[in-house]
Amino acid sequence: MMQNYIDILRQLNYELVKELGLSFGQRHILYHIKNNISLSIQELADFLHVEHSTMSRNIKKLVQAGLVDIYQDEKDKRRKVITLSAAGESRL
């Protein structure tokens, strides 16, 4: 019984990846960027309990896809802030 649910979830995830071109993790990242304004890569990594390097790779892919933008924080020039682009908003 449980295996049937797992198989259904895998199939739905596969269909979403195919349709949206985004992995579950990338969709999760976009969701949290949308709902938490002005996050840095480290803050997002901490929030989602992943390593900074893993988050950095994911953010780089999302920037290349045009789904997120990175800006320098006006108050702290050392900090970079991640925001959804217009394409990221529509894709999400």
N, C-alpha and C positions, 0 to 999 in steps of 0.2 A: 504494500500500500504506500509506504513512505517513498519507495523508489519511484513509483509512478509520479508523485508530486515533484520529486527531484528532476526526473526526466522532463516533465512539463515546464518547470522553471528554466532548465537548460535550453529547451527549445525556444521559449519566449525570449530569453536573453540573446540567443543566437539571432532571432528575427529582429530584435531591437538593434543589435550591432550592425546587422546587414542593412536595415532600413535607415538608421541614423548615422552610421559610420563611426559610432562612438562605443567604447567599452563601457561596462557597468561602472567601473572606477572613474572614468572620465565624466560620465553623466553625474555621478555622485559629487565630483569636484565642482562641476558647473553649478549644480544645485546649491552647494554651500557658498560658492562665490556670490551667487545671486542673493542669498539670504543673510550674508554677513559682509557688510560693506567695509571696504578698506583693509582686507586681510593681506598679509605678506605671505610669501611661500612658506616660511618657517611656521607662522601662526596656523596656516591651513594644514600643514603637515602635522603639527601638534594636535589640532582639532580632530583630524581624521586618523590619528595614531599610525602614521607612516613615517619612514625616514625622509629627511630633507632631500636627499638625492633622488629618491623615488618620486617625490612631489615635483621636484625641479624638472625631471624628465617628462612627467605628464603635462606640466604647465608649458614646457617648450613645445610639445606636440600640439597643445591647444592654441598656442600663439601662432604656430605655423599654419594651422587650420583656419586661423582668423576668428576663433571663437572667444578668445580673451585678449585683453590688452594689459600691459604692465606700464605703470607710471611711477615716477619718482615722487615720494611723499614730500609735499611742500613744507611740512614742519620738520621732518627729519630726512635730510638729503641722502642718508645712508640706506634708508628703507625704501623698498619698492612695493607698490600696492597693485594687487591684481583685481581687475574688473571684467565683467562680461562685455564683450563687444555687441554691437547690434545683431550681428550674425549669431553670436552665442545666445542672445536672448531669444531670437526666433527659433533656433535649433532646440533649445531647452523646452 
